[in-house]
């Protein structure tokens, strides 16, 4: 989850005001001028939106990337489409290109449709867009008015989509559920107004999750009606803890269960991820607090806390917890954490009680991730570290190899498809890398966009790669010819 927050010290925009021109300057994290309305202002609790239909037609293509980090929450495509292992000098063929609002929001793909939570700066509105995977033409859009000032971009989350529903979480905490085919409105939650959520710096970045009991790699036969899983991490006006995590029925908008928040954890940029362990299905969340914070696993069945630890406490948590095998969770951070770059938790169970204990913890000088969640693949962890190099770690946290100082990637996203790593850097240069323990092996490299801050999560479907920079999204043909 992406999420994309304040920048790295190179090639970055400094927004002088809400409508000022852009000047390229060095900017460090936290250098933005925080808008006074970042937490919600005087906007109404419920907002009336507008649905607009267009002439786009869904593609007749089977591929799916229905949520943040793909079908199994791991940023790995399992499609069998043969992919090219080399490109011409100009890079993969661009199938379509569309203008998008300033931000870092990535795409979700299902049934030939591409879903994007965008922001229309002229109309001052969040916009849920549905495009054709075939040609990028808009099928429909649903917009609702929300005033947002530049705070290092606007939108930065990935929708969650099923054959019936699409759920988005906007920059100011508006959770919206629509019919995924028609765009018709289902329901909306205002996390700030209804649950006391404090929107973190650089706006909300938590990607919503839709769960039907079958959506994790190790899921058992549990089945229930689709639920949107959200972490409001709210604190009530009287200072008491509100709701930490909640499940909402996608069909009705009614609450299925809520997890209390007695520790008064606050929302971070991290997204929830499901996990199966010893017959228990739960959602993992990294919550924040000036005094405490930590990691928690809440039951998918009823929201009860199954385990909790404060061994991992960071000031700004962005990457999502990474499930490693059957019983481990890899946690990463950046943004001035220094001592808390990465940690591996191992879960154990005794007499029905689950405990999470740290196996190792290393500072950011060994490994930490500024924005993107690493990938667990073939018993190794791959990620872009604080030195901007691509790094391969073993499961004890030891560095196996790095890409070297001559091959840096800034804070860009990465995925695995066809057994290959696709890594995008800040300036839209896409590199194809062969993962493995033998070292950094690049296969192809090309510039695929003209803009900067290419930080939005990548989507892969039907031999197509969807990437974006600050203001444009493109669909690339990566299939083998």
Wavefront OBJ file of the C-alpha trace (Angstrom):
o trace
v 0.000 0.000 0.000
v 1.144 1.630 -1.005
v 1.098 4.358 -0.260
v 3.030 7.212 -1.433
v 4.114 9.957 0.904
v 6.470 12.885 0.935
v 9.370 12.604 -1.375
v 12.950 11.609 -1.697
v 15.732 14.130 -2.007
v 15.762 14.397 -5.799
v 13.583 15.385 -8.766
v 10.544 16.455 -6.773
v 7.872 19.056 -7.052
v 7.467 21.787 -4.465
v 3.880 22.950 -4.457
v 3.883 26.599 -3.467
v 0.140 26.800 -3.001
v -3.052 25.043 -3.977
v -3.006 26.537 -7.465
v 0.587 27.584 -7.883
v 2.877 26.560 -10.697
v 5.340 23.738 -10.256
v 9.026 24.272 -9.622
v 11.431 21.359 -9.440
v 13.434 21.463 -6.212
v 14.977 19.096 -3.748
v 12.463 18.192 -1.092
v 12.729 16.077 2.002
v 9.943 14.146 3.725
v 7.722 16.419 5.756
v 8.673 19.552 3.800
v 5.126 20.067 2.500
v 3.049 22.914 3.822
v 0.263 21.037 5.529
v -3.163 22.362 4.463
v -5.451 23.345 7.317
v -8.287 21.237 5.940
v -6.309 17.970 5.733
v -8.496 16.262 8.332
v -11.895 17.051 6.875
v -12.835 20.644 7.610
v -16.511 21.538 7.636
v -17.647 19.052 5.017
v -20.945 17.226 5.587
v -21.024 13.699 6.977
v -22.896 12.324 3.966
v -22.041 13.553 0.472
v -24.238 13.250 -2.597
v -22.356 12.116 -5.677
v -22.941 12.081 -9.434
v -22.728 9.138 -11.832
v -21.727 9.831 -15.442
v -21.846 7.150 -18.133
v -19.554 7.168 -21.182
v -19.045 5.058 -24.312
v -16.194 2.849 -23.140
v -16.716 -0.919 -23.422
v -15.192 -3.550 -21.096
v -12.467 -5.629 -22.718
v -13.006 -9.308 -23.380
v -9.890 -10.227 -21.396
v -9.663 -12.646 -18.453
v -6.880 -11.115 -16.363
v -7.507 -9.820 -12.844
v -5.679 -7.565 -10.380
v -8.663 -6.829 -8.135
v -7.004 -5.028 -5.240
v -3.831 -3.498 -3.846
v -0.948 -5.939 -4.534
v -3.075 -8.210 -6.672
v -5.236 -11.305 -6.194
v -3.233 -12.739 -3.282
v -2.063 -9.473 -1.651
v 1.547 -10.330 -2.513
v 2.321 -8.271 -5.654
v 2.824 -11.491 -7.628
v 0.885 -12.283 -10.791
v -0.055 -15.942 -11.173
v -1.350 -15.616 -14.735
v 0.036 -18.026 -17.310
v 0.337 -15.500 -20.153
v 3.848 -15.725 -21.625
v 5.693 -12.446 -21.082
v 8.514 -10.911 -23.085
v 11.995 -11.185 -21.578
v 13.418 -8.365 -23.671
v 12.080 -5.141 -25.189
v 12.946 -2.938 -28.138
v 14.905 0.225 -27.373
v 11.715 2.247 -26.986
v 10.353 -0.223 -24.448
v 7.067 -2.169 -24.340
v 4.329 -1.000 -26.693
v 1.946 1.563 -25.166
v -1.606 0.281 -25.648
v -3.305 3.348 -24.177
v -2.589 6.438 -22.140
v -4.901 8.612 -20.035
v -4.494 11.808 -18.056
v -5.067 11.461 -14.316
v -5.219 13.884 -11.418
v -2.091 14.618 -9.405
v -1.376 11.704 -7.144
v -0.136 8.166 -6.772
v -3.292 6.041 -6.827
v -2.874 2.694 -8.561
v -5.308 0.650 -10.630
v -7.404 -2.434 -9.911
v -8.506 -4.692 -12.799
v -11.389 -7.126 -13.135
v -13.522 -8.447 -16.016
v -11.935 -6.185 -18.617
v -12.401 -3.047 -16.511
v -9.786 -0.819 -14.886
v -10.769 0.956 -11.668
v -9.050 4.070 -10.346
v -9.746 6.456 -7.470
v -8.796 9.801 -8.985
v -9.118 13.460 -8.016
v -10.609 16.150 -10.265
v -8.836 19.319 -9.198
v -10.990 21.625 -11.335
v -14.244 20.297 -9.876
v -12.738 19.610 -6.445
v -14.080 16.091 -6.287
v -12.967 12.545 -5.619
v -13.680 10.504 -8.755
v -14.071 6.743 -9.017
v -13.270 5.958 -12.665
v -14.020 2.764 -14.578
v -12.047 2.375 -17.822
v -11.809 -0.257 -20.522
v -8.730 -2.460 -20.221
v -8.778 -2.656 -24.012
v -8.293 1.019 -24.904
v -8.526 3.104 -21.707
v -11.844 4.687 -22.701
v -13.999 5.650 -19.755
v -17.058 3.462 -19.114
v -18.400 5.444 -16.160
v -17.296 7.737 -13.363
v -18.777 8.479 -9.958
v -17.718 11.758 -8.338
v -18.486 13.450 -5.040
v -17.313 16.901 -3.907
v -14.358 17.017 -1.501
v -12.091 20.035 -1.221
v -8.457 18.999 -1.221
v -5.401 21.198 -1.404
v -2.116 19.948 -2.735
v -0.430 18.007 0.011
v 2.125 16.182 -2.076
v -0.489 14.889 -4.483
v -4.087 13.994 -3.760
v -5.329 10.435 -4.397
v -3.080 7.523 -3.399
v -5.116 4.372 -2.743
v -6.099 1.331 -4.831
v -9.774 0.246 -5.071
v -10.930 -3.226 -4.063
v -13.281 -4.818 -6.596
v -15.437 -7.937 -7.034
v -17.925 -8.909 -9.720
v -20.566 -6.950 -7.769
v -18.849 -4.206 -5.785
v -16.027 -1.701 -5.902
v -14.928 -0.051 -2.651
v -12.622 2.969 -2.434
v -11.090 4.978 0.407
v -10.560 8.636 -0.424
v -7.873 11.078 0.730
v -10.068 12.433 3.534
v -11.411 9.091 4.669
v -14.567 8.695 2.579
v -15.261 4.984 2.055
v -17.489 4.537 -0.993
v -19.136 1.366 -2.302
v -20.523 1.243 -5.853
v -21.851 -1.395 -8.217
v -18.681 -2.484 -10.012
v -20.387 -2.884 -13.382
v -22.746 0.105 -13.480
v -21.208 2.551 -11.004
v -24.511 2.868 -9.125
v -24.118 4.123 -5.558
v -24.459 1.633 -2.692
v -23.246 3.392 0.459
v -20.646 5.731 1.942
v -18.892 6.050 5.295
v -17.178 9.220 6.472
v -14.446 7.935 8.761
v -13.559 11.362 10.144
v -17.108 12.417 10.966
v -18.542 9.044 11.982
v -15.608 7.269 13.623
v -13.209 9.963 14.799
v -10.437 9.018 12.381
v -7.513 11.404 12.279
v -6.284 11.579 8.689
v -2.493 11.195 8.669
v -0.095 13.582 6.975
v -0.203 13.467 3.167
v -3.826 12.267 3.298
v -5.206 8.751 3.742
v -3.366 5.945 1.994
v -4.995 2.812 3.390
v -6.249 0.574 0.600
v -9.615 -1.062 1.379
v -10.063 -4.807 1.403
v -13.092 -6.826 0.271
v -13.175 -10.304 1.771
v -15.489 -13.218 1.016
v -13.571 -15.733 3.088
v -11.716 -17.072 0.061
v -9.309 -14.252 -0.742
v -5.978 -15.238 0.828
v -3.400 -17.707 -0.504
v -4.040 -20.164 2.342
v -7.770 -19.594 2.782
v -9.907 -22.506 3.871
v -13.502 -23.216 2.908
v -14.981 -20.342 4.925
v -17.440 -18.361 2.828
v -19.506 -15.319 3.741
v -21.074 -12.447 1.882
v -18.473 -9.919 0.674
v -17.364 -7.554 3.422
v -15.359 -4.370 3.204
v -12.626 -4.432 5.853
v -11.509 -0.983 7.025
v -9.289 0.310 9.841
v -10.763 3.656 10.998
v -8.418 3.679 14.031
v -10.733 6.298 15.478
v -10.637 8.191 18.761
v -13.910 9.583 20.112
v -14.415 13.286 20.947
v -14.222 12.517 24.675
v -10.741 11.079 24.150
v -11.702 7.440 24.528
v -10.879 4.807 21.964
v -13.394 4.257 19.185
v -13.193 1.621 16.435
v -9.856 0.155 15.389
v -11.006 -2.224 12.604
v -14.455 -2.930 11.194
v -16.256 -5.167 8.707
v -19.063 -3.723 6.593
v -21.548 -5.733 4.543
v -20.980 -4.679 0.925
v -24.632 -5.241 -0.029
v -26.164 -3.113 2.717
v -23.491 -0.906 4.226
v -24.365 -2.294 7.653
v -21.658 -3.024 10.195
v -20.933 -6.746 10.643
v -18.490 -6.301 13.545
v -16.188 -3.728 15.115
v -12.900 -4.071 16.967
v -12.611 -1.624 19.888
v -9.640 0.737 20.082
v -8.865 1.022 23.811
v -5.210 1.892 23.147
v -6.310 4.838 20.985
v -4.150 3.866 18.052
v -4.438 6.234 15.097
v -4.604 5.604 11.363
v -1.328 5.005 9.561
v -0.674 4.701 5.837
v -0.431 0.926 6.137
v -3.153 -1.303 4.686
v -4.732 -4.429 6.158
v -3.767 -7.885 4.944
v -5.483 -11.234 5.702
v -3.651 -14.277 7.003
v -4.493 -17.879 7.912
v -2.755 -19.460 10.910
v -3.675 -22.603 12.850
v -7.256 -22.544 11.586
v -7.702 -18.842 12.368
v -8.296 -16.232 9.709
v -7.435 -12.686 10.751
v -6.489 -9.252 9.430
v -3.131 -7.716 10.309
v -2.898 -3.970 10.885
v -0.058 -1.644 11.893
v -1.531 1.147 14.015
v 0.204 4.285 15.168
v 0.293 6.447 18.275
v 2.530 9.074 19.798
v 2.800 6.918 22.923
v 2.341 3.376 21.679
v 1.095 1.791 18.476
v 1.959 -1.673 17.281
v 0.691 -4.585 15.211
v -2.551 -6.475 15.756
v -4.345 -9.498 14.321
v -8.160 -9.293 14.506
v -10.465 -12.211 13.807
v -12.147 -12.223 10.413
v -15.101 -13.954 12.035
v -16.018 -11.407 14.702
v -13.270 -8.774 15.009
v -11.872 -10.039 18.299
v -8.197 -9.352 18.916
v -6.380 -12.679 18.488
v -2.904 -11.285 19.094
v -1.156 -7.957 19.543
v 2.413 -6.746 19.957
v 4.129 -3.429 20.596
v 7.557 -4.720 19.556
v 7.041 -2.849 16.271
v 6.382 0.835 16.899
v 7.193 3.377 14.201
v 6.336 7.015 13.749
v 5.293 6.762 10.105
v 4.248 3.286 8.934
v 3.624 3.038 5.193
v 4.284 -0.491 3.833
v 1.701 -3.198 4.455
v 2.624 -6.198 6.635
v 4.092 -8.936 4.449
v 2.920 -12.484 5.127
v 5.906 -14.847 4.883
v 4.916 -18.487 4.677
v 2.607 -20.072 7.209
v 3.657 -18.318 10.413
v 5.791 -15.221 9.818
v 5.140 -11.539 9.144
v 7.782 -9.156 7.763
v 7.425 -5.489 8.721
v 9.254 -2.565 7.140
v 9.424 1.210 7.511
v 11.447 4.249 6.498
v 10.941 7.996 7.008
v 13.389 8.726 9.777
v 12.872 5.487 11.687
v 16.564 4.514 11.616
v 16.434 1.853 14.340
v 13.238 0.285 12.996
v 13.980 -0.575 9.390
v 12.611 -4.101 9.350
v 11.407 -6.831 11.688
v 10.308 -10.435 11.311
v 7.519 -11.621 13.601
v 6.865 -15.316 14.135
v 3.472 -16.518 15.323
v 3.106 -19.421 17.739
v -0.008 -21.025 19.217
v -0.446 -22.636 22.605
v -3.729 -23.689 24.202
v -5.645 -21.639 21.666
v -3.686 -18.440 22.268
v -1.614 -16.855 19.492
v 1.583 -14.999 20.351
v 3.715 -12.825 18.057
v 7.418 -12.531 18.852
v 10.257 -10.826 17.009
v 12.857 -13.079 15.382
v 15.058 -10.209 14.261
v 15.032 -6.451 13.870
v 17.450 -4.370 11.812
v 17.916 -0.623 11.317
v 17.223 1.100 8.022
v 20.950 0.940 7.257
v 20.426 -2.810 6.681
v 16.971 -2.604 5.144
v 13.965 -0.343 5.378
v 11.289 0.614 2.883
v 10.172 4.182 2.371
v 6.896 3.491 0.602
v 6.313 0.123 -1.016
v 5.764 -3.274 0.548
v 8.490 -5.826 -0.271
v 7.755 -9.096 -2.108
v 8.225 -12.597 -0.688
v 9.167 -14.930 -3.543
v 10.943 -18.304 -3.587
v 12.190 -18.017 0.008
v 13.626 -14.528 -0.462
v 12.384 -10.997 0.159
v 12.830 -8.353 -2.544
v 12.449 -4.633 -1.990
v 13.882 -1.190 -2.638
v 15.833 -0.086 0.420
v 16.567 3.311 1.905
v 19.675 3.555 -0.274
v 17.294 3.283 -3.273
v 18.882 0.035 -4.416
v 16.965 -3.133 -5.184
v 17.830 -5.579 -2.395
v 17.406 -9.328 -1.982
v 17.208 -10.600 1.625
v 17.145 -14.110 2.990
v 14.578 -15.035 5.629
v 16.999 -14.212 8.440
v 17.189 -10.636 7.227
v 20.672 -10.957 5.744
v 21.450 -9.147 2.501
v 21.997 -11.635 -0.352
v 22.664 -9.009 -3.011
v 21.942 -5.417 -3.997
v 21.621 -3.756 -7.378
v 24.583 -1.484 -6.560
v 24.910 2.263 -6.424
v 24.870 2.486 -10.223
v 21.376 0.959 -10.335
v 19.027 2.874 -8.052
v 15.226 3.035 -8.148
v 14.205 5.905 -5.867
v 10.851 5.125 -4.274
v 9.200 3.443 -7.228
v 6.906 0.377 -7.216
v 7.648 -3.210 -8.190
v 5.801 -6.456 -8.931
v 6.607 -9.987 -10.042
v 4.979 -11.446 -13.173
v 6.042 -14.386 -15.279
v 8.810 -15.071 -12.777
v 10.375 -11.652 -13.424
v 10.617 -8.459 -11.372
v 9.272 -5.249 -12.914
v 10.748 -2.250 -11.086
v 9.813 1.364 -11.873
v 11.985 4.238 -10.691
v 11.065 7.837 -9.799
v 11.526 9.079 -13.360
v 9.483 6.333 -15.048
v 12.327 4.066 -16.139
v 11.074 0.466 -16.048
v 13.627 -2.287 -15.439
v 13.033 -6.002 -15.913
v 15.045 -8.074 -13.434
v 15.514 -11.809 -12.998
v 14.932 -12.638 -9.307
v 17.163 -15.208 -7.671
v 19.972 -15.661 -5.175
v 22.812 -15.353 -7.696
v 22.814 -11.557 -7.898
v 21.301 -8.569 -9.663
v 20.494 -9.657 -13.240
v 18.767 -6.962 -15.346
v 17.089 -8.193 -18.527
v 15.652 -5.016 -20.087
v 15.269 -1.322 -19.376
v 13.214 1.494 -20.927
v 11.641 4.845 -20.087
v 7.876 4.371 -20.274
v 6.490 7.756 -19.123
v 7.679 11.352 -19.346
v 6.802 12.545 -15.843
v 8.274 12.386 -12.354
v 7.207 10.787 -9.075
v 6.187 7.496 -10.650
v 5.220 6.004 -7.305
v 1.755 4.540 -7.890
v 1.425 0.756 -7.374
v 1.664 -1.359 -10.535
v -1.164 -3.592 -11.809
v -0.708 -6.648 -14.064
v -3.494 -8.346 -16.040
v -3.777 -10.214 -19.353
v -0.162 -9.583 -20.349
v -0.574 -5.872 -19.659
v 1.238 -3.678 -17.147
v -0.484 -0.527 -15.852
v 1.825 2.152 -14.426
v 1.577 5.877 -13.770
v 3.540 9.003 -12.975
v 2.181 12.063 -11.175
v -0.352 12.975 -13.885
v -0.571 10.172 -16.476
v -1.384 6.464 -16.530
v -0.337 4.080 -19.309
v -1.062 0.462 -20.183
v 1.929 -1.435 -21.585
v 1.958 -4.628 -23.642
v 4.421 -6.940 -21.882
v 3.246 -10.167 -23.489
v 5.714 -12.282 -25.418
v 5.477 -11.839 -29.161
l 1 2 3 4 5 6 7 8 9 10 11 12 13 14 15 16 17 18 19 20 21 22 23 24 25 26 27 28 29 30 31 32 33 34 35 36 37 38 39 40 41 42 43 44 45 46 47 48 49 50 51 52 53 54 55 56 57 58 59 60 61 62 63 64 65 66 67 68 69 70 71 72 73 74 75 76 77 78 79 80 81 82 83 84 85 86 87 88 89 90 91 92 93 94 95 96 97 98 99 100 101 102 103 104 105 106 107 108 109 110 111 112 113 114 115 116 117 118 119 120 121 122 123 124 125 126 127 128 129 130 131 132 133 134 135 136 137 138 139 140 141 142 143 144 145 146 147 148 149 150 151 152 153 154 155 156 157 158 159 160 161 162 163 164 165 166 167 168 169 170 171 172 173 174 175 176 177 178 179 180 181 182 183 184 185 186 187 188 189 190 191 192 193 194 195 196 197 198 199 200 201 202 203 204 205 206 207 208 209 210 211 212 213 214 215 216 217 218 219 220 221 222 223 224 225 226 227 228 229 230 231 232 233 234 235 236 237 238 239 240 241 242 243 244 245 246 247 248 249 250 251 252 253 254 255 256 257 258 259 260 261 262 263 264 265 266 267 268 269 270 271 272 273 274 275 276 277 278 279 280 281 282 283 284 285 286 287 288 289 290 291 292 293 294 295 296 297 298 299 300 301 302 303 304 305 306 307 308 309 310 311 312 313 314 315 316 317 318 319 320 321 322 323 324 325 326 327 328 329 330 331 332 333 334 335 336 337 338 339 340 341 342 343 344 345 346 347 348 349 350 351 352 353 354 355 356 357 358 359 360 361 362 363 364 365 366 367 368 369 370 371 372 373 374 375 376 377 378 379 380 381 382 383 384 385 386 387 388 389 390 391 392 393 394 395 396 397 398 399 400 401 402 403 404 405 406 407 408 409 410 411 412 413 414 415 416 417 418 419 420 421 422 423 424 425 426 427 428 429 430 431 432 433 434 435 436 437 438 439 440 441 442 443 444 445 446 447 448 449 450 451 452 453 454 455 456 457 458 459 460 461 462 463 464 465 466 467 468 469 470 471 472 473 474 475 476 477 478 479 480 481
